[in-house]
Amino acid sequence: MTADGAEARRAGDPVDPEAPDTLTGLVLACFHDEWEVALDGGDVVRTSVRARHFAGLAKEEKLLVPGDHVRVVRGADAYVIEEGLPRETSLSRLLPGTRRPTEQVIIANVEQLVAVASFVRPSLNRRLLDRFLVIAEDAELECVVVLNKIDLVEEDEWRRHAAVYEGIGYEVVPSCALDGRGVERLEEIIAGRFSVFAGPSGSGKSSLLNVLEPGLGIKVREVSEKTLKGKHTTSNVTVFRLDNGSLVADTPGFRELGFWRIGVRDLGFLFPEFREHLRDCRYGGSCLHSPEPGCAVKEAVAAGSIDADRHDSYVRLLEEIQRGAGRPTGRTVERPGAVGVPMDEDPDARG
């Protein structure tokens, strides 16, 4: 079955003789040597990739990713991707386990990130949630925060955390996949858009998608009793086309999620509540909002207008970037800050 829920034609299957010779489509999923593509005409096919697409590219750079727009050629007995088309957006991390710092694009052309966090099994990890939001801010995606499993905590508890992110300007959706709370609002948020659901394993991303689209059939597994962390049932990023025309991508619960090209001068700008204070720091754009005196951001934290836990998340992420000295420090961006960062094994799980 395909991500669209239909049977895909494989690369070696007979092609549709009525199809035009050249088509465009969207990559739904990637396999070892095949790509599942939804053609603009509606068909979903398995394709191979023309060899010249790989010419001169390193292994990590040559791969198409879910969300890529591609041009597909209809051959005599197979569909072949002729080229990948330019990306409008990309959500990236530092490729783990490599000596040479390399960007790994997780998904392309999405419009918004739906960051899913749970309160219980696994417990709420605000630092990991903040990490997802920073990566999405850097990619210039809209962000929605979903606080899931609210049935397992007191209302005062989830409202306290929701208020922090609502105060920053993020939309927060309290939800429960079991009783359907929040599902209607989520359906409105993703309607007609391309959204990526991201969060730790066990937080309920796949469960919510299965409720949003009954019959989708994404695998859901119990949380590990030993670690109280989710077991990885989504091993690859997969794009689904819902009945209402929305596109949603389900992602694995990444064990490693380091930053790609987010530098020390960028990070403050990627915390939206810091932005109005950045120009008031004594040391201007050189201020890192951690050790320096005369920092307007720290003064706002002391005054209660910036959440102290959010500032603590910022400091921890800043230290991580600083430990990654020698890694790429990024592109030039037109914002009062700078760019760049890596992927270490769930550093936020250390508390």
C-alpha positions as CSV (number, residue, x, y, z in Angstrom):
1,M,0.0,0.0,0.0
2,T,1.2,3.6,-0.7
3,A,1.2,6.6,1.6
4,D,-1.9,7.6,-0.2
5,G,-3.5,4.3,0.8
6,A,-3.6,3.0,-2.8
7,E,-1.5,0.3,-4.5
8,A,1.5,1.8,-6.1
9,R,2.9,0.8,-9.5
10,R,6.5,-0.4,-9.0
11,A,9.4,0.8,-11.0
12,G,9.3,-2.3,-13.2
13,D,5.5,-2.6,-13.6
14,P,3.8,-1.7,-16.9
15,V,3.3,2.1,-17.2
16,D,0.1,3.8,-18.2
17,P,0.2,4.0,-22.0
18,E,-2.2,7.0,-21.8
19,A,0.2,9.0,-19.5
20,P,2.2,11.9,-21.1
21,D,5.9,11.3,-21.5
22,T,6.9,13.8,-18.9
23,L,5.0,14.4,-15.6
24,T,5.6,16.2,-12.3
25,G,4.9,14.8,-8.9
26,L,5.6,14.8,-5.2
27,V,7.9,12.3,-3.4
28,L,5.8,10.6,-0.7
29,A,8.4,8.1,0.6
30,C,11.9,6.9,0.0
31,F,13.1,3.3,0.0
32,H,16.5,1.6,-0.7
33,D,16.5,2.2,-4.4
34,E,13.0,3.3,-5.2
35,W,10.9,6.5,-4.6
36,E,7.2,6.5,-4.2
37,V,5.8,9.5,-6.1
38,A,2.3,11.0,-6.3
39,L,1.9,12.2,-9.9
40,D,0.0,15.4,-10.4
41,G,-2.6,13.4,-12.3
42,G,-3.4,11.4,-9.2
43,D,-1.6,8.1,-9.8
44,V,1.0,6.9,-7.2
45,V,4.0,5.1,-8.7
46,R,7.2,3.6,-7.6
47,T,10.1,5.1,-9.6
48,S,13.9,4.8,-10.0
49,V,16.2,7.8,-10.5
50,R,18.2,8.5,-13.6
51,A,21.9,8.1,-13.0
52,R,22.8,11.6,-14.1
53,H,20.8,13.0,-11.2
54,F,23.6,11.6,-8.9
55,A,26.5,12.9,-11.0
56,G,29.1,14.8,-9.0
57,L,27.1,14.5,-5.7
58,A,28.2,13.0,-2.5
59,K,26.1,10.1,-1.1
60,E,24.4,12.3,1.5
61,E,23.6,15.1,-1.0
62,K,22.2,13.0,-3.9
63,L,19.1,11.6,-2.2
64,L,15.7,13.0,-2.8
65,V,13.5,13.3,0.3
66,P,9.8,13.2,1.0
67,G,8.2,16.4,-0.1
68,D,10.5,17.0,-3.0
69,H,8.8,18.0,-6.3
70,V,10.2,16.0,-9.1
71,R,10.0,15.7,-12.9
72,V,9.2,12.1,-13.9
73,V,9.7,10.6,-17.3
74,R,7.5,7.7,-18.5
75,G,9.8,5.1,-20.1
76,A,8.8,2.0,-22.1
77,D,8.3,-0.1,-19.0
78,A,9.0,2.1,-15.9
79,Y,8.7,5.6,-14.5
80,V,12.0,7.4,-13.9
81,I,12.8,10.6,-12.0
82,E,14.5,12.9,-14.4
83,E,15.3,15.6,-11.8
84,G,14.4,17.1,-8.5
85,L,12.9,20.6,-8.7
86,P,14.0,23.5,-6.5
87,R,12.9,23.4,-2.9
88,E,10.9,26.2,-1.3
89,T,11.6,25.1,2.2
90,S,13.6,22.3,3.9
91,L,13.7,21.0,7.5
92,S,17.3,19.8,8.2
93,R,19.5,18.4,10.9
94,L,23.2,17.6,11.1
95,L,23.7,14.1,9.7
96,P,24.7,11.9,12.7
97,G,27.6,9.6,12.7
98,T,29.8,11.3,10.1
99,R,33.2,12.8,10.4
100,R,32.5,15.5,7.9
101,P,29.6,17.8,9.0
102,T,26.8,17.2,6.5
103,E,23.3,18.5,6.2
104,Q,20.5,15.9,6.2
105,V,17.3,17.2,4.8
106,I,14.4,15.6,6.7
107,I,11.6,16.8,4.5
108,A,11.1,19.4,1.8
109,N,8.5,22.0,0.9
110,V,6.4,21.8,4.1
111,E,4.6,24.9,5.3
112,Q,4.2,24.3,9.0
113,L,5.6,22.2,11.8
114,V,3.2,20.5,14.2
115,A,5.3,19.9,17.3
116,V,3.7,17.1,19.4
117,A,4.7,16.7,23.1
118,S,3.0,14.4,25.6
119,F,2.7,14.8,29.4
120,V,3.0,11.1,30.3
121,R,4.9,8.1,28.9
122,P,7.0,9.9,27.7
123,S,6.9,12.8,30.1
124,L,6.9,16.4,28.9
125,N,10.4,17.4,27.7
126,R,10.2,21.1,27.2
127,R,13.9,21.3,26.1
128,L,13.2,18.9,23.2
129,L,10.1,20.8,22.3
130,D,12.1,24.0,22.2
131,R,14.7,22.3,20.0
132,F,12.0,21.4,17.4
133,L,10.7,24.9,17.5
134,V,14.2,26.4,17.0
135,I,14.8,24.2,13.9
136,A,11.4,25.1,12.5
137,E,12.0,28.9,13.1
138,D,15.3,28.6,11.3
139,A,13.5,27.0,8.4
140,E,11.0,29.8,8.5
141,L,8.1,27.4,9.0
142,E,4.9,28.3,10.9
143,C,4.7,26.4,14.2
144,V,1.9,24.8,16.1
145,V,2.4,23.2,19.5
146,V,0.3,20.1,20.4
147,L,0.2,19.1,24.0
148,N,-1.1,15.6,23.9
149,K,-2.4,13.1,26.5
150,I,-4.0,15.9,28.6
151,D,-6.3,13.2,30.0
152,L,-3.4,12.0,32.1
153,V,-2.7,15.2,34.0
154,E,-4.6,17.8,35.9
155,E,-6.0,20.7,33.9
156,D,-4.0,23.3,35.8
157,E,-0.8,21.4,34.8
158,W,-1.3,21.5,31.0
159,R,-2.8,25.0,31.1
160,R,0.4,26.3,32.8
161,H,2.6,24.9,30.0
162,A,0.2,26.0,27.3
163,A,0.2,29.5,28.6
164,V,4.0,29.8,28.1
165,Y,3.8,29.0,24.4
166,E,0.6,30.9,23.8
167,G,2.3,33.9,25.3
168,I,5.1,33.6,22.8
169,G,2.6,33.6,19.9
170,Y,2.4,29.9,19.1
171,E,-1.0,28.3,18.7
172,V,-1.3,25.6,21.3
173,V,-3.7,22.7,20.8
174,P,-4.4,20.6,24.0
175,S,-5.3,17.1,22.7
176,C,-6.2,13.6,23.5
177,A,-6.3,11.0,20.8
178,L,-8.4,8.7,23.0
179,D,-11.4,11.0,23.5
180,G,-10.9,13.3,20.5
181,R,-10.2,16.5,22.3
182,G,-8.3,18.9,20.0
183,V,-8.8,16.8,16.9
184,E,-11.3,19.2,15.3
185,R,-9.0,22.2,15.8
186,L,-6.0,20.2,14.4
187,E,-8.1,19.3,11.4
188,E,-8.7,23.0,10.8
189,I,-5.1,23.9,11.2
190,I,-3.8,21.4,8.6
191,A,-6.6,21.8,6.1
192,G,-5.3,22.5,2.6
193,R,-1.7,22.8,3.9
194,F,1.5,20.7,3.9
195,S,2.3,19.9,7.6
196,V,5.0,17.8,9.2
197,F,4.2,16.2,12.6
198,A,7.3,15.9,14.8
199,G,8.0,14.9,18.4
200,P,9.5,12.2,20.5
201,S,8.5,8.5,20.0
202,G,5.4,7.7,22.1
203,S,4.1,11.3,22.1
204,G,1.1,10.4,20.0
205,K,1.9,11.7,16.5
206,S,0.8,8.6,14.7
207,S,-2.2,8.2,17.0
208,L,-3.4,11.7,16.2
209,L,-3.0,11.2,12.5
210,N,-5.0,8.0,12.7
211,V,-7.8,9.9,14.4
212,L,-7.6,12.7,11.9
213,E,-7.9,10.2,9.0
214,P,-9.6,7.0,10.1
215,G,-8.2,4.1,8.1
216,L,-4.8,5.7,7.6
217,G,-3.3,2.7,9.5
218,I,0.0,4.2,10.8
219,K,1.6,1.8,13.2
220,V,1.3,2.7,16.9
221,R,3.2,0.8,19.6
222,E,3.1,0.9,23.3
223,V,5.7,2.9,25.2
224,S,8.7,0.8,26.4
225,E,8.1,-0.3,30.0
226,K,11.8,-0.3,30.7
227,T,12.7,3.2,29.5
228,L,9.3,4.8,29.5
229,K,10.3,6.1,26.1
230,G,8.4,5.4,22.9
231,K,9.5,2.6,20.6
232,H,10.3,3.7,17.1
233,T,7.5,2.5,14.8
234,T,7.9,5.2,12.2
235,S,11.3,4.5,10.8
236,N,11.2,6.8,7.8
237,V,9.5,10.1,7.0
238,T,6.3,9.4,5.0
239,V,3.9,11.9,3.4
240,F,0.2,11.1,3.4
241,R,-2.5,12.8,1.3
242,L,-5.7,13.1,3.4
243,D,-9.2,13.0,2.1
244,N,-9.6,16.8,2.7
245,G,-6.7,17.5,0.4
246,S,-4.1,18.2,3.1
247,L,-0.6,16.8,3.0
248,V,0.9,15.5,6.3
249,A,4.2,14.0,7.0
250,D,4.8,11.6,9.9
251,T,8.3,11.5,11.2
252,P,10.3,9.1,13.4
253,G,11.0,10.0,17.0
254,F,14.6,11.2,16.2
255,R,17.2,10.0,18.7
256,E,19.6,12.6,17.4
257,L,18.5,16.0,16.4
258,G,21.4,18.4,16.3
259,F,21.3,21.8,14.5
260,W,22.6,22.4,11.0
261,R,24.1,25.8,10.4
262,I,22.7,27.6,13.4
263,G,25.4,29.6,15.0
264,V,25.7,31.4,18.4
265,R,24.6,34.7,16.9
266,D,21.5,33.1,15.3
267,L,20.0,31.4,18.3
268,G,18.5,34.4,20.1
269,F,16.6,35.4,17.1
270,L,15.1,31.9,16.8
271,F,13.4,32.4,20.2
272,P,10.6,34.8,19.1
273,E,10.1,36.3,22.6
274,F,13.7,37.5,22.6
275,R,13.5,39.5,19.4
276,E,12.0,42.7,20.8
277,H,14.8,42.9,23.4
278,L,17.8,42.1,21.2
279,R,18.6,45.6,20.2
280,D,18.5,46.8,23.8
281,C,21.4,44.7,25.0
282,R,24.5,46.7,26.1
283,Y,26.6,44.7,23.7
284,G,24.1,44.7,20.8
285,G,24.5,41.9,18.4
286,S,27.5,40.5,20.3
287,C,25.4,39.7,23.3
288,L,24.8,36.0,23.9
289,H,22.2,36.6,26.6
290,S,23.9,34.3,29.0
291,P,27.0,35.7,30.9
292,E,27.0,39.3,29.8
293,P,26.0,42.2,32.0
294,G,23.4,44.7,30.7
295,C,21.5,42.0,28.8
296,A,18.0,43.1,28.0
297,V,16.9,39.5,27.5
298,K,18.1,38.5,31.0
299,E,16.4,41.6,32.4
300,A,13.1,40.5,30.8
301,V,13.6,37.0,32.3
302,A,14.1,38.6,35.8
303,A,11.0,40.7,35.2
304,G,8.9,37.7,34.3
305,S,8.1,38.7,30.7
306,I,10.3,35.9,29.3
307,D,9.8,32.4,30.8
308,A,12.8,31.3,32.8
309,D,12.6,27.7,31.5
310,R,12.7,28.9,27.9
311,H,15.8,31.0,28.7
312,D,17.3,27.9,30.3
313,S,16.6,26.0,27.1
314,Y,18.3,28.7,25.2
315,V,21.4,28.6,27.4
316,R,21.7,24.8,27.1
317,L,21.3,25.0,23.3
318,L,23.9,27.8,23.2
319,E,26.3,25.7,25.1
320,E,25.8,22.8,22.7
321,I,26.5,25.1,19.7
322,Q,29.7,26.4,21.5
323,R,30.9,22.8,22.1
324,G,30.5,22.2,18.4
325,A,33.4,24.6,17.5
326,G,34.8,23.8,14.0
327,R,31.4,22.8,12.6
328,P,29.8,24.8,9.9
329,T,28.6,28.1,11.3
330,G,26.4,28.9,8.5
331,R,24.9,31.0,5.9
332,T,24.5,34.8,6.0
333,V,20.9,35.7,6.9
334,E,19.1,39.0,7.1
335,R,18.2,39.0,10.8
336,P,19.6,40.4,14.0
337,G,21.5,37.2,14.9
338,A,23.4,34.5,13.0
339,V,23.1,30.8,11.9
340,G,24.2,26.9,12.4
341,V,24.3,23.4,14.6
342,P,24.7,19.4,15.1
343,M,22.8,16.2,16.2
344,D,23.8,14.4,19.4
345,E,22.0,11.5,20.9
346,D,18.9,13.0,22.5
347,P,20.9,15.5,24.6
348,D,17.6,17.0,25.9
349,A,16.8,13.7,27.6
350,R,19.5,14.5,30.2
351,G,17.1,17.0,31.8
